[in-house]
Amino acid sequence: MSVNTTEEKILKKIAELNLATKAELKNILKNDGLGNSDINAVISTATCSLVDKGLISTVNPIGSTCFVITKKGNKLLGELNE
């Protein structure tokens, strides 16, 4: 299974934070130089792809959608870092 660079950045950040909101992911991508593109579309596309691949899961602990990494996501990150 492969992920693109944006998906990889998001996956790493979710793993680091344990729980990430869309707003947090948006700020991270803005700081990584994606300020000129449509951040909301990028986040939606990347997170939907990661959920479809079973690498992250959505939870709603505080009323807004948050993302957590799955075991499968952690395993892929380990393989990417080798």
C-alpha positions as a Markdown table, in Angstrom:
| # | Residue | x | y | z |
|---|---|---|---|---|
| 1 | Met | 0.0 | 0.0 | 0.0 |
| 2 | Ser | 1.3 | 3.4 | -0.8 |
| 3 | Val | 0.5 | 6.9 | 0.3 |
| 4 | Asn | 1.4 | 10.3 | -1.2 |
| 5 | Thr | 3.6 | 12.8 | 0.5 |
| 6 | Thr | 0.6 | 14.9 | 1.9 |
| 7 | Glu | -1.0 | 11.7 | 3.2 |
| 8 | Glu | 2.3 | 10.7 | 4.8 |
| 9 | Lys | 2.7 | 14.1 | 6.5 |
| 10 | Ile | -0.9 | 13.9 | 7.9 |
| 11 | Leu | -0.3 | 10.3 | 9.0 |
| 12 | Lys | 2.9 | 11.2 | 10.8 |
| 13 | Lys | 1.3 | 14.2 | 12.5 |
| 14 | Ile | -1.7 | 12.2 | 13.7 |
| 15 | Ala | 0.6 | 9.6 | 15.1 |
| 16 | Glu | 2.6 | 12.3 | 16.9 |
| 17 | Leu | -0.5 | 14.0 | 18.4 |
| 18 | Asn | -2.5 | 10.8 | 19.0 |
| 19 | Leu | -5.6 | 12.8 | 18.2 |
| 20 | Ala | -5.8 | 15.5 | 15.6 |
| 21 | Thr | -8.6 | 17.8 | 14.5 |
| 22 | Lys | -9.1 | 19.2 | 11.0 |
| 23 | Ala | -8.1 | 22.6 | 12.2 |
| 24 | Glu | -4.7 | 21.3 | 13.6 |
| 25 | Leu | -4.1 | 19.5 | 10.3 |
| 26 | Lys | -4.9 | 22.6 | 8.4 |
| 27 | Asn | -2.4 | 24.7 | 10.4 |
| 28 | Ile | 0.3 | 22.0 | 9.8 |
| 29 | Leu | -0.2 | 22.0 | 6.0 |
| 30 | Lys | -0.3 | 25.8 | 5.9 |
| 31 | Asn | 3.1 | 25.9 | 7.7 |
| 32 | Asp | 4.4 | 23.3 | 5.2 |
| 33 | Gly | 3.9 | 25.7 | 2.3 |
| 34 | Leu | 0.5 | 24.7 | 1.1 |
| 35 | Gly | -0.9 | 28.1 | 1.9 |
| 36 | Asn | -1.8 | 28.9 | -1.7 |
| 37 | Ser | -3.8 | 25.8 | -2.4 |
| 38 | Asp | -7.3 | 24.9 | -1.1 |
| 39 | Ile | -6.3 | 23.5 | 2.3 |
| 40 | Asn | -9.8 | 22.3 | 3.1 |
| 41 | Ala | -10.0 | 20.2 | -0.1 |
| 42 | Val | -6.5 | 18.8 | 0.4 |
| 43 | Ile | -7.4 | 17.8 | 4.0 |
| 44 | Ser | -10.7 | 16.2 | 3.0 |
| 45 | Thr | -9.2 | 14.3 | 0.1 |
| 46 | Ala | -6.2 | 13.1 | 2.1 |
| 47 | Thr | -8.1 | 12.1 | 5.2 |
| 48 | Cys | -10.8 | 10.3 | 3.2 |
| 49 | Ser | -8.1 | 8.4 | 1.4 |
| 50 | Leu | -6.4 | 7.4 | 4.7 |
| 51 | Val | -9.7 | 6.4 | 6.2 |
| 52 | Asp | -10.6 | 4.3 | 3.1 |
| 53 | Lys | -7.2 | 2.6 | 3.4 |
| 54 | Gly | -7.8 | 1.8 | 7.1 |
| 55 | Leu | -4.8 | 3.9 | 8.2 |
| 56 | Ile | -6.7 | 6.4 | 10.3 |
| 57 | Ser | -10.1 | 6.4 | 12.0 |
| 58 | Thr | -12.5 | 9.2 | 12.8 |
| 59 | Val | -13.8 | 9.9 | 16.3 |
| 60 | Asn | -16.1 | 12.6 | 17.7 |
| 61 | Pro | -15.0 | 13.0 | 21.3 |
| 62 | Ile | -15.4 | 16.8 | 21.5 |
| 63 | Gly | -18.3 | 17.4 | 19.0 |
| 64 | Ser | -16.0 | 17.9 | 16.0 |
| 65 | Thr | -14.4 | 15.2 | 13.8 |
| 66 | Cys | -11.0 | 14.1 | 15.0 |
| 67 | Phe | -8.6 | 11.6 | 13.6 |
| 68 | Val | -6.6 | 8.8 | 15.2 |
| 69 | Ile | -4.1 | 6.5 | 13.7 |
| 70 | Thr | -4.9 | 2.7 | 13.5 |
| 71 | Lys | -2.6 | -0.3 | 14.1 |
| 72 | Lys | -2.4 | -0.6 | 10.3 |
| 73 | Gly | -1.4 | 3.1 | 10.0 |
| 74 | Asn | 1.3 | 2.6 | 12.7 |
| 75 | Lys | 2.6 | -0.4 | 10.9 |
| 76 | Leu | 2.9 | 1.5 | 7.6 |
| 77 | Leu | 4.7 | 4.4 | 9.3 |
| 78 | Gly | 7.2 | 1.9 | 10.7 |
| 79 | Glu | 7.8 | 0.5 | 7.2 |
| 80 | Leu | 8.2 | 4.0 | 5.7 |
| 81 | Asn | 10.8 | 4.9 | 8.3 |
| 82 | Glu | 12.9 | 1.8 | 7.7 |
